[in-house]
């Protein structure tokens, strides 16, 4: 199982991935929002998401990953983690 990958995509990368300018369902990307909370999660497939708003700390046995607005995040298939949503999050995501 791999690590969580966080990057700051430039406009070219966003266009290449067809990430919408604002959080909306596009057929390829789905929208997800969550108020501040904490919950356990497991990824049955690899997820790629782009964060429009909010702050999250994702805890795994290997440590913590901080995610915030402007991040492009890849969660590996099989990852078991705990999400701590610090500020309301809005993202688009897709499974690969």
N, CA, C and O atoms as a GROMACS GRO file, in nm:
protein
  384
    1UNK      N    1   0.085  -0.118   0.000
    1UNK     CA    2   0.000   0.000   0.000
    1UNK      C    3   0.089   0.124   0.000
    1UNK      O    4   0.189   0.130   0.072
    2UNK      N    5   0.053   0.222  -0.081
    2UNK     CA    6   0.132   0.343  -0.093
    2UNK      C    7   0.098   0.448   0.011
    2UNK      O    8   0.018   0.426   0.102
    3UNK      N    9   0.160   0.561  -0.006
    3UNK     CA   10   0.141   0.674   0.084
    3UNK      C   11   0.039   0.771   0.025
    3UNK      O   12   0.008   0.765  -0.094
    4UNK      N   13  -0.014   0.860   0.109
    4UNK     CA   14  -0.099   0.968   0.062
    4UNK      C   15  -0.009   1.067  -0.012
    4UNK      O   16   0.095   1.108   0.041
    5UNK      N   17  -0.049   1.106  -0.132
    5UNK     CA   18   0.029   1.201  -0.212
    5UNK      C   19  -0.048   1.332  -0.217
    5UNK      O   20  -0.164   1.336  -0.256
    6UNK      N   21   0.020   1.442  -0.177
    6UNK     CA   22  -0.040   1.574  -0.179
    6UNK      C   23   0.046   1.663  -0.267
    6UNK      O   24   0.168   1.669  -0.251
    7UNK      N   25  -0.019   1.733  -0.361
    7UNK     CA   26   0.054   1.827  -0.447
    7UNK      C   27  -0.032   1.951  -0.472
    7UNK      O   28  -0.154   1.950  -0.454
    8UNK      N   29   0.034   2.057  -0.514
    8UNK     CA   30  -0.033   2.182  -0.551
    8UNK      C   31  -0.030   2.190  -0.704
    8UNK      O   32   0.072   2.229  -0.761
    9UNK      N   33  -0.140   2.155  -0.770
    9UNK     CA   34  -0.137   2.152  -0.916
    9UNK      C   35  -0.139   2.293  -0.976
    9UNK      O   36  -0.202   2.384  -0.922
   10UNK      N   37  -0.069   2.310  -1.088
   10UNK     CA   38  -0.077   2.436  -1.161
   10UNK      C   39  -0.197   2.428  -1.256
   10UNK      O   40  -0.263   2.325  -1.265
   11UNK      N   41  -0.223   2.538  -1.327
   11UNK     CA   42  -0.341   2.544  -1.414
   11UNK      C   43  -0.333   2.439  -1.524
   11UNK      O   44  -0.435   2.382  -1.563
   12UNK      N   45  -0.214   2.413  -1.575
   12UNK     CA   46  -0.197   2.313  -1.681
   12UNK      C   47  -0.235   2.173  -1.631
   12UNK      O   48  -0.302   2.098  -1.702
   13UNK      N   49  -0.193   2.140  -1.511
   13UNK     CA   50  -0.225   2.008  -1.453
   13UNK      C   51  -0.375   1.996  -1.428
   13UNK      O   52  -0.434   1.891  -1.452
   14UNK      N   53  -0.437   2.105  -1.379
   14UNK     CA   54  -0.581   2.103  -1.354
   14UNK      C   55  -0.657   2.083  -1.484
   14UNK      O   56  -0.756   2.009  -1.488
   15UNK      N   57  -0.612   2.149  -1.589
   15UNK     CA   58  -0.678   2.132  -1.719
   15UNK      C   59  -0.658   1.991  -1.771
   15UNK      O   60  -0.751   1.930  -1.824
   16UNK      N   61  -0.538   1.938  -1.757
   16UNK     CA   62  -0.507   1.802  -1.801
   16UNK      C   63  -0.598   1.701  -1.733
   16UNK      O   64  -0.643   1.605  -1.796
   17UNK      N   65  -0.625   1.721  -1.604
   17UNK     CA   66  -0.710   1.629  -1.527
   17UNK      C   67  -0.859   1.662  -1.537
   17UNK      O   68  -0.942   1.590  -1.481
   18UNK      N   69  -0.893   1.771  -1.608
   18UNK     CA   70  -1.032   1.817  -1.622
   18UNK      C   71  -1.098   1.848  -1.488
   18UNK      O   72  -1.216   1.820  -1.468
   19UNK      N   73  -1.020   1.908  -1.397
   19UNK     CA   74  -1.074   1.948  -1.267
   19UNK      C   75  -1.157   2.076  -1.288
   19UNK      O   76  -1.105   2.173  -1.343
   20UNK      N   77  -1.284   2.077  -1.247
   20UNK     CA   78  -1.368   2.195  -1.268
   20UNK      C   79  -1.321   2.316  -1.188
   20UNK      O   80  -1.256   2.301  -1.084
   21UNK      N   81  -1.356   2.436  -1.238
   21UNK     CA   82  -1.317   2.561  -1.170
   21UNK      C   83  -1.384   2.577  -1.034
   21UNK      O   84  -1.330   2.644  -0.946
   22UNK      N   85  -1.500   2.516  -1.017
   22UNK     CA   86  -1.570   2.519  -0.889
   22UNK      C   87  -1.625   2.379  -0.862
   22UNK      O   88  -1.639   2.300  -0.955
   23UNK      N   89  -1.655   2.348  -0.736
   23UNK     CA   90  -1.700   2.213  -0.705
   23UNK      C   91  -1.836   2.183  -0.768
   23UNK      O   92  -1.939   2.237  -0.727
   24UNK      N   93  -1.837   2.096  -0.867
   24UNK     CA   94  -1.961   2.055  -0.932
   24UNK      C   95  -1.944   1.914  -0.988
   24UNK      O   96  -1.833   1.873  -1.022
   25UNK      N   97  -2.055   1.842  -0.996
   25UNK     CA   98  -2.054   1.708  -1.055
   25UNK      C   99  -2.037   1.724  -1.205
   25UNK      O  100  -2.108   1.801  -1.268
   26UNK      N  101  -1.942   1.650  -1.262
   26UNK     CA  102  -1.915   1.663  -1.405
   26UNK      C  103  -1.936   1.533  -1.480
   26UNK      O  104  -1.919   1.529  -1.602
   27UNK      N  105  -1.971   1.427  -1.411
   27UNK     CA  106  -1.977   1.296  -1.474
   27UNK      C  107  -1.848   1.220  -1.446
   27UNK      O  108  -1.849   1.100  -1.423
   28UNK      N  109  -1.735   1.293  -1.447
   28UNK     CA  110  -1.606   1.234  -1.412
   28UNK      C  111  -1.577   1.258  -1.264
   28UNK      O  112  -1.532   1.168  -1.194
   29UNK      N  113  -1.604   1.379  -1.218
   29UNK     CA  114  -1.580   1.419  -1.080
   29UNK      C  115  -1.712   1.430  -1.005
   29UNK      O  116  -1.812   1.474  -1.062
   30UNK      N  117  -1.713   1.389  -0.879
   30UNK     CA  118  -1.830   1.403  -0.790
   30UNK      C  119  -1.793   1.501  -0.678
   30UNK      O  120  -1.676   1.516  -0.645
   31UNK      N  121  -1.893   1.566  -0.621
   31UNK     CA  122  -1.872   1.664  -0.514
   31UNK      C  123  -1.897   1.599  -0.379
   31UNK      O  124  -1.988   1.517  -0.366
   32UNK      N  125  -1.817   1.635  -0.279
   32UNK     CA  126  -1.837   1.590  -0.142
   32UNK      C  127  -1.808   1.706  -0.049
   32UNK      O  128  -1.710   1.778  -0.066
   33UNK      N  129  -1.894   1.724   0.050
   33UNK     CA  130  -1.877   1.827   0.154
   33UNK      C  131  -1.894   1.761   0.290
   33UNK      O  132  -1.967   1.663   0.304
   34UNK      N  133  -1.825   1.818   0.390
   34UNK     CA  134  -1.838   1.765   0.526
   34UNK      C  135  -1.809   1.876   0.627
   34UNK      O  136  -1.711   1.949   0.614
   35UNK      N  137  -1.895   1.887   0.726
   35UNK     CA  138  -1.874   1.981   0.836
   35UNK      C  139  -1.766   1.926   0.928
   35UNK      O  140  -1.732   1.808   0.920
   36UNK      N  141  -1.710   2.010   1.016
   36UNK     CA  142  -1.609   1.961   1.110
   36UNK      C  143  -1.658   1.837   1.185
   36UNK      O  144  -1.766   1.836   1.244
   37UNK      N  145  -1.576   1.733   1.181
   37UNK     CA  146  -1.609   1.605   1.244
   37UNK      C  147  -1.487   1.515   1.238
   37UNK      O  148  -1.383   1.552   1.184
   38UNK      N  149  -1.501   1.396   1.295
   38UNK     CA  150  -1.394   1.297   1.294
   38UNK      C  151  -1.456   1.161   1.264
   38UNK      O  152  -1.559   1.126   1.322
   39UNK      N  153  -1.394   1.084   1.173
   39UNK     CA  154  -1.448   0.953   1.139
   39UNK      C  155  -1.339   0.864   1.080
   39UNK      O  156  -1.240   0.912   1.026
   40UNK      N  157  -1.360   0.734   1.090
   40UNK     CA  158  -1.269   0.636   1.032
   40UNK      C  159  -1.310   0.611   0.888
   40UNK      O  160  -1.428   0.619   0.854
   41UNK      N  161  -1.211   0.581   0.802
   41UNK     CA  162  -1.239   0.558   0.661
   41UNK      C  163  -1.141   0.456   0.604
   41UNK      O  164  -1.026   0.447   0.648
   42UNK      N  165  -1.188   0.379   0.506
   42UNK     CA  166  -1.102   0.286   0.434
   42UNK      C  167  -1.130   0.303   0.285
   42UNK      O  168  -1.245   0.312   0.242
   43UNK      N  169  -1.023   0.308   0.206
   43UNK     CA  170  -1.034   0.326   0.061
   43UNK      C  171  -1.030   0.191  -0.009
   43UNK      O  172  -0.929   0.121  -0.007
   44UNK      N  173  -1.144   0.154  -0.071
   44UNK     CA  174  -1.151   0.027  -0.144
   44UNK      C  175  -1.089   0.040  -0.283
   44UNK      O  176  -1.054  -0.061  -0.345
   45UNK      N  177  -1.076   0.163  -0.333
   45UNK     CA  178  -1.010   0.193  -0.459
   45UNK      C  179  -0.924   0.318  -0.439
   45UNK      O  180  -0.941   0.389  -0.340
   46UNK      N  181  -0.834   0.343  -0.532
   46UNK     CA  182  -0.756   0.467  -0.525
   46UNK      C  183  -0.849   0.585  -0.550
   46UNK      O  184  -0.930   0.582  -0.642
   47UNK      N  185  -0.838   0.690  -0.468
   47UNK     CA  186  -0.916   0.812  -0.487
   47UNK      C  187  -0.823   0.928  -0.518
   47UNK      O  188  -0.718   0.943  -0.455
   48UNK      N  189  -0.863   1.009  -0.615
   48UNK     CA  190  -0.797   1.134  -0.645
   48UNK      C  191  -0.899   1.244  -0.615
   48UNK      O  192  -1.013   1.235  -0.659
   49UNK      N  193  -0.857   1.347  -0.541
   49UNK     CA  194  -0.950   1.456  -0.511
   49UNK      C  195  -0.879   1.590  -0.515
   49UNK      O  196  -0.758   1.599  -0.497
   50UNK      N  197  -0.959   1.695  -0.539
   50UNK     CA  198  -0.908   1.831  -0.536
   50UNK      C  199  -0.988   1.907  -0.431
   50UNK      O  200  -1.111   1.904  -0.432
   51UNK      N  201  -0.917   1.974  -0.340
   51UNK     CA  202  -0.980   2.044  -0.228
   51UNK      C  203  -1.002   2.191  -0.264
   51UNK      O  204  -0.907   2.262  -0.296
   52UNK      N  205  -1.127   2.235  -0.259
   52UNK     CA  206  -1.162   2.375  -0.287
   52UNK      C  207  -1.164   2.458  -0.160
   52UNK      O  208  -1.131   2.577  -0.162
   53UNK      N  209  -1.202   2.395  -0.049
   53UNK     CA  210  -1.223   2.469   0.075
   53UNK      C  211  -1.202   2.375   0.192
   53UNK      O  212  -1.234   2.256   0.183
   54UNK      N  213  -1.148   2.428   0.302
   54UNK     CA  214  -1.140   2.352   0.425
   54UNK      C  215  -1.001   2.304   0.462
   54UNK      O  216  -0.904   2.323   0.388
   55UNK      N  217  -0.994   2.242   0.579
   55UNK     CA  218  -0.871   2.186   0.633
   55UNK      C  219  -0.903   2.052   0.697
   55UNK      O  220  -1.004   2.038   0.766
   56UNK      N  221  -0.816   1.954   0.672
   56UNK     CA  222  -0.834   1.819   0.724
   56UNK      C  223  -0.698   1.765   0.767
   56UNK      O  224  -0.596   1.796   0.707
   57UNK      N  225  -0.699   1.684   0.872
   57UNK     CA  226  -0.582   1.604   0.909
   57UNK      C  227  -0.624   1.458   0.892
   57UNK      O  228  -0.723   1.414   0.950
   58UNK      N  229  -0.547   1.385   0.812
   58UNK     CA  230  -0.573   1.243   0.790
   58UNK      C  231  -0.466   1.165   0.865
   58UNK      O  232  -0.346   1.178   0.838
   59UNK      N  233  -0.511   1.083   0.961
   59UNK     CA  234  -0.418   1.005   1.043
   59UNK      C  235  -0.413   0.862   0.995
   59UNK      O  236  -0.516   0.798   0.974
   60UNK      N  237  -0.291   0.811   0.979
   60UNK     CA  238  -0.268   0.671   0.944
   60UNK      C  239  -0.167   0.615   1.044
   60UNK      O  240  -0.110   0.692   1.121
   61UNK      N  241  -0.144   0.485   1.044
   61UNK     CA  242  -0.042   0.429   1.133
   61UNK      C  243   0.097   0.488   1.107
   61UNK      O  244   0.184   0.482   1.194
   62UNK      N  245   0.119   0.543   0.987
   62UNK     CA  246   0.250   0.600   0.952
   62UNK      C  247   0.261   0.748   0.984
   62UNK      O  248   0.368   0.807   0.962
   63UNK      N  249   0.154   0.811   1.034
   63UNK     CA  250   0.162   0.953   1.070
   63UNK      C  251   0.041   1.032   1.025
   63UNK      O  252  -0.065   0.976   0.994
   64UNK      N  253   0.058   1.164   1.021
   64UNK     CA  254  -0.050   1.255   0.987
   64UNK      C  255  -0.019   1.328   0.856
   64UNK      O  256   0.096   1.362   0.828
   65UNK      N  257  -0.125   1.350   0.776
   65UNK     CA  258  -0.113   1.428   0.654
   65UNK      C  259  -0.212   1.542   0.663
   65UNK      O  260  -0.331   1.520   0.686
   66UNK      N  261  -0.163   1.666   0.645
   66UNK     CA  262  -0.250   1.784   0.648
   66UNK      C  263  -0.290   1.817   0.505
   66UNK      O  264  -0.207   1.822   0.414
   67UNK      N  265  -0.419   1.841   0.487
   67UNK     CA  266  -0.477   1.870   0.357
   67UNK      C  267  -0.556   1.999   0.369
   67UNK      O  268  -0.626   2.021   0.468
   68UNK      N  269  -0.545   2.084   0.266
   68UNK     CA  270  -0.617   2.211   0.269
   68UNK      C  271  -0.653   2.257   0.128
   68UNK      O  272  -0.615   2.193   0.030
   69UNK      N  273  -0.725   2.367   0.120
   69UNK     CA  274  -0.767   2.422  -0.008
   69UNK      C  275  -0.648   2.436  -0.102
   69UNK      O  276  -0.540   2.480  -0.063
   70UNK      N  277  -0.670   2.396  -0.229
   70UNK     CA  278  -0.566   2.404  -0.330
   70UNK      C  279  -0.485   2.277  -0.346
   70UNK      O  280  -0.400   2.269  -0.434
   71UNK      N  281  -0.510   2.176  -0.262
   71UNK     CA  282  -0.435   2.051  -0.269
   71UNK      C  283  -0.503   1.951  -0.363
   71UNK      O  284  -0.626   1.939  -0.365
   72UNK      N  285  -0.421   1.882  -0.440
   72UNK     CA  286  -0.463   1.765  -0.518
   72UNK      C  287  -0.409   1.645  -0.442
   72UNK      O  288  -0.288   1.634  -0.419
   73UNK      N  289  -0.498   1.555  -0.401
   73UNK     CA  290  -0.460   1.447  -0.311
   73UNK      C  291  -0.493   1.312  -0.374
   73UNK      O  292  -0.600   1.293  -0.432
   74UNK      N  293  -0.401   1.218  -0.362
   74UNK     CA  294  -0.423   1.081  -0.405
   74UNK      C  295  -0.414   0.990  -0.283
   74UNK      O  296  -0.312   0.984  -0.215
   75UNK      N  297  -0.525   0.918  -0.257
   75UNK     CA  298  -0.531   0.821  -0.148
   75UNK      C  299  -0.517   0.682  -0.210
   75UNK      O  300  -0.594   0.648  -0.299
   76UNK      N  301  -0.421   0.601  -0.165
   76UNK     CA  302  -0.401   0.470  -0.225
   76UNK      C  303  -0.510   0.369  -0.187
   76UNK      O  304  -0.569   0.377  -0.079
   77UNK      N  305  -0.535   0.277  -0.276
   77UNK     CA  306  -0.628   0.168  -0.251
   77UNK      C  307  -0.583   0.091  -0.127
   77UNK      O  308  -0.465   0.063  -0.110
   78UNK      N  309  -0.680   0.059  -0.040
   78UNK     CA  310  -0.651  -0.019   0.080
   78UNK      C  311  -0.615   0.064   0.203
   78UNK      O  312  -0.602   0.009   0.312
   79UNK      N  313  -0.599   0.195   0.187
   79UNK     CA  314  -0.561   0.281   0.300
   79UNK      C  315  -0.670   0.282   0.406
   79UNK      O  316  -0.788   0.303   0.376
   80UNK      N  317  -0.630   0.259   0.532
   80UNK     CA  318  -0.719   0.273   0.647
   80UNK      C  319  -0.672   0.395   0.724
   80UNK      O  320  -0.554   0.407   0.755
   81UNK      N  321  -0.766   0.486   0.756
   81UNK     CA  322  -0.726   0.612   0.818
   81UNK      C  323  -0.839   0.671   0.901
   81UNK      O  324  -0.951   0.620   0.904
   82UNK      N  325  -0.806   0.780   0.968
   82UNK     CA  326  -0.906   0.857   1.040
   82UNK      C  327  -0.901   0.999   0.987
   82UNK      O  328  -0.794   1.061   0.982
   83UNK      N  329  -1.016   1.050   0.948
   83UNK     CA  330  -1.028   1.189   0.903
   83UNK      C  331  -1.067   1.277   1.020
   83UNK      O  332  -1.158   1.244   1.096
   84UNK      N  333  -0.998   1.389   1.034
   84UNK     CA  334  -1.037   1.494   1.129
   84UNK      C  335  -1.058   1.620   1.046
   84UNK      O  336  -0.963   1.688   1.008
   85UNK      N  337  -1.186   1.650   1.020
   85UNK     CA  338  -1.220   1.769   0.943
   85UNK      C  339  -1.219   1.887   1.039
   85UNK      O  340  -1.304   1.896   1.128
   86UNK      N  341  -1.122   1.977   1.020
   86UNK     CA  342  -1.106   2.092   1.109
   86UNK      C  343  -1.193   2.210   1.066
   86UNK      O  344  -1.254   2.276   1.150
   87UNK      N  345  -1.198   2.235   0.935
   87UNK     CA  346  -1.282   2.340   0.876
   87UNK      C  347  -1.362   2.275   0.764
   87UNK      O  348  -1.309   2.190   0.691
   88UNK      N  349  -1.489   2.314   0.749
   88UNK     CA  350  -1.575   2.254   0.648
   88UNK      C  351  -1.500   2.230   0.518
   88UNK      O  352  -1.434   2.320   0.466
   89UNK      N  353  -1.511   2.109   0.466
   89UNK     CA  354  -1.439   2.073   0.344
   89UNK      C  355  -1.536   2.062   0.227
   89UNK      O  356  -1.649   2.015   0.241
   90UNK      N  357  -1.488   2.108   0.112
   90UNK     CA  358  -1.560   2.092  -0.016
   90UNK      C  359  -1.456   2.043  -0.116
   90UNK      O  360  -1.351   2.104  -0.134
   91UNK      N  361  -1.488   1.930  -0.179
   91UNK     CA  362  -1.392   1.872  -0.275
   91UNK      C  363  -1.466   1.807  -0.390
   91UNK      O  364  -1.586   1.779  -0.381
   92UNK      N  365  -1.393   1.783  -0.497
   92UNK     CA  366  -1.439   1.693  -0.602
   92UNK      C  367  -1.347   1.572  -0.596
   92UNK      O  368  -1.230   1.584  -0.559
   93UNK      N  369  -1.400   1.456  -0.633
   93UNK     CA  370  -1.321   1.333  -0.624
   93UNK      C  371  -1.363   1.236  -0.733
   93UNK      O  372  -1.471   1.246  -0.791
   94UNK      N  373  -1.273   1.141  -0.758
   94UNK     CA  374  -1.305   1.028  -0.846
   94UNK      C  375  -1.222   0.910  -0.801
   94UNK      O  376  -1.114   0.925  -0.744
   95UNK      N  377  -1.276   0.791  -0.827
   95UNK     CA  378  -1.205   0.667  -0.796
   95UNK      C  379  -1.143   0.611  -0.923
   95UNK      O  380  -1.200   0.619  -1.032
   96UNK      N  381  -1.025   0.555  -0.907
   96UNK     CA  382  -0.953   0.500  -1.023
   96UNK      C  383  -0.923   0.353  -1.002
   96UNK      O  384  -0.863   0.289  -1.089
   0.00000   0.00000   0.00000
